Each structure stands twice: as structure tokens, then as C-alpha cells.
Amino acid sequence: MCLDHPANLLSRRQLLTGLAGAGVLTGAAGCVATNAASGRDSFTGFRSIEDDIAEGRANHPKILKSFGGAYEDPRLSGYVQKIGLRLAKGTEYQQYPYRFTILNTQIVNAFALPGGFIYITRGLLALASSEAELAGVLSHELAHVTARHGAERHGAQQVAQLGLLLGAVGLRAAGLPSDLMRIGQTVAMAAIKGYSREHEFEADTLGVRYMSRAGYNADAMATFLSSLREHSMVEARVLGLPAGKVDEFNIMSTHPRTVERVKQAQAHAQSAAAQGAGKGRWAANEYLDRIDGMMFGDDPKQGVVRGQTFTHPILRFEFRAPDGFHLRNSPTRVQARHTSGAAMVFDMGPSKGARSALEYLRHVWAARSRLHDVERLVIDGHQAATGWTEGRGEAGPVHIRALAIRRDRESFYRFMYISPRNQAERWARPFRRSGQSFRRISPDAAARVRAQRLLVVPARSDDSIAGLARTLPYGRHNESWFRVLNDLAPNQPIGEKQRLKVVAG
């Protein structure tokens, strides 16, 4: 195949046809084959099932590190593993070493790595209300594994990259501008992302199959999809985002799920019911018994958010975000957002030999930025330095203030305060007060920081939603969050003797 003349540029369809005809796609075992789960012929990029397993094992430690490790509760972990293995027995691929891990984070999400490594977060367990709903989530992730969606994605990337290579050679030969090459790359990547949505629909279909085979009521997949949608809407309000928009960590971002998805899942459930699976197991009480006492929200080992204050009892410090900001903790950073578009990020960075906060700010952290009004500070006895620069965000020009506070010889605490450029004056004083609120806390104060716990209690006749929701950490959104947590529709009253999830601690 000659690549040195623009007349030889091929369309993506022609490329695939040509490669298949040359034996590239069909000449190796496991390259194009009929998947036993989906029944489709799929291109897996020369990857075998052994390759899937090796990839999962290699990336498992990275997943644990990124999400705060595994949740160390042998009783609950064993329960999830038992349900997962029960579901896995009904899959078409028994050679995978299926492993189900609870991640120690309040983020509501679930996902799978190739090779049978499946993850569910502590936050998602809190939101689910029955064993059947949990089984629906695990079945969906099992389907990604058995349909080998990871290998298919890898294969699609290989084809796109090869197509880009051919296109780049041809464009250069034709003397066309590099901007056009970038357009071609965007189109190729968009095709790959579209592929993923097809995978999500397929995972729902296969997931219903697996949970039905294990004896669970397939309606639970639809009910939990509805709960996820309601949770996503509440989270958007908490974060000050437009209705229906979610942040990058939300399960609705990584698994796009709309009303249409819920309806389709219900159709799958009805199909399963017609085959005798509609009267399967829900096990709501058994599930609530298992999650009773589970940690809720932040793990103190990673720091906790309480209102506008972030406290890290292990590192023994705390600081306050400006009023109106919603704080979100993660294993590597703390982020906060305001409805105006202003935001802040806190993390830590290595000193890389910087002898002072000023040197670190200018020559390490912000070495590639043009800083203005750089000044030395002392905050709670710590050497510090601050300065500002400008950048461009998704919505336009932004004003960025950087603040570095010396932790020890090896590292610095870092604050980045961001606001739309036309709001810089509005946020100047609140941002400065926030940075100066940083302080060390005593061992006694650190010892008083405890994890919140999810408790399951029977409703009493004098209970009110406002009273039961007051201990949730979401401020004015507590009641909305409580309703989502307990599958209560807007204006729906608490049922007599209903078992309710409440938060204590």
C-alpha cells in the first residue's frame, strides 16, 4: 500500500476494509472474534483474555491509590464479593479471576478494569437500598468485562491512530495546514467516545441477564438508575452546577445515563420478567443490615469537610473556604466551587530544593507563569508567599492567585484561588482571608475529629425529615440529600416504621 501521494488517502471504512482484506484484522487469534457474551464480532486490537487479566492486575494498585484505598470492613467487603461471585457464575467467561473491591471514597461511582477487576465506591453503597440494586450495578460492570469493552476500546484506538498516521502523512504530502490535521484527530477521537455509549447500552442488557440468572429482580436496575439520576440532580445543586450537569467523578459522567436509559433498563427488566425472572430477590432488609454502621462521607485519614472548614487530623491542620463555597475532598486535593464560577484548589507539592516560599512560588510551582505583586507572608508561623497571574478557563479569562505555605524542608502546602477576571476585586478579600485561615491544630483537637456513620433506624411517629437530615454535611441541601438517600420523592412523607438511613457522628 503506497502512502506517499494524497490520492492514496483512505476513508476510515476503506482503511478497515483494506486491513481486513490484507489479513491484518483477521490473521491473529483474538483479533476479530465473536464475543460469547454479546454475540457480536468485535475487533480487540490483538489482545487476548490473558492480556485483559494482565492489564487489570497491573492497574489495580493504581486504582486503589487514586481512590483512597480499599474500604477496610471485612464483613461488608466479603458480602460484596459473595454477591459478585454469585453473579459471575452466570457469565459466559469463567476464566477471569473476578475480584470485587469497595473503594474508600464518598464519590458515587462504579467501574471495571479488563480482566475481571470490578470496583464500587462506599458512596454508591450508601445510595443503594437493596441487595438487588447492588447486584444490578455489579452486573452492569461484569458486562463491561465479559463483552471485552476495554479490549474493543483499545482496538478502536489502534485503528484511529493508524488512520491518523495515514492522514497525517497524506496531509503533509498535499501541503495542507496543520490545523486540518487537528480537525481530523478530533473526529477520530469523537468516534471512539461514541463507541463507549454503545457499550453502556450493551452493558445494561447483559447486566439484566446476569442478575436474572442469579435470581435477582431485574426491576432493581431501573429503580437504581432513577436514584442515580435524582442524586445527580441534587449533587448539581450542591456544587452550584446547572441542573443535570455533573462533575468529572460522578457516575453519571463516566456512565452517561438519561431518562431514556432508565426506560430501556425497564424494558429489559420486563423482558426478563416475561421469562420468569420478574419475581426475583430484592433483599432490602438484608442489605440495610449490612450497610448499617458503614462510614459516611470523608474518611478522617484523608481529612474531613465540615461546612466551610477542611480539617486534616493526621497532618494536624485546618483552613476555611470563603462563604458560599462547597468543599469536595479527594485523596490528592481539596476543591471548592462557588455558583459565580469562582473556585479554589488545595494540595501539597514537593519543594524540589527551593530554600524559601518565594523561591518555590517563582521558580518551581509557577515557573512558567508571569506573576504579579509577589509578596512574602507569615501564616500561623509558617513562611509563605503569594502572587497572581491570569489565565483562560472554559468560560473565559480568569484571575488566579497562588499561595504557597512551607510545610517542612521537603514540601509546601498550596492554595490556588480562581475567579472570572471581571470578579477579581469581589473575591480578593475573601480569598486572602481563606488563605490566612490556615493553621495547625493541637493533638487533642485532631483526636476529636471522627468519621460520620450511616445508621439504619426505624421511623418513629414524631420523626421529621428536617430533624433527621440535620446531621448530613450538605447544609441547605440536607433535606434533598436525605430524600435521595431514602428513596423519598419530593413531598413524600416518611412511612410508618419505615427503615431510614440517617447519619451520625
Summary of the structure (lengths in Angstrom):
residues: 505
radius of gyration: 25.9
end to end distance: 68.7
largest distance: 81.0
contacts: 1617
relative contact order: 0.09
helix: 45%
strand: 22%
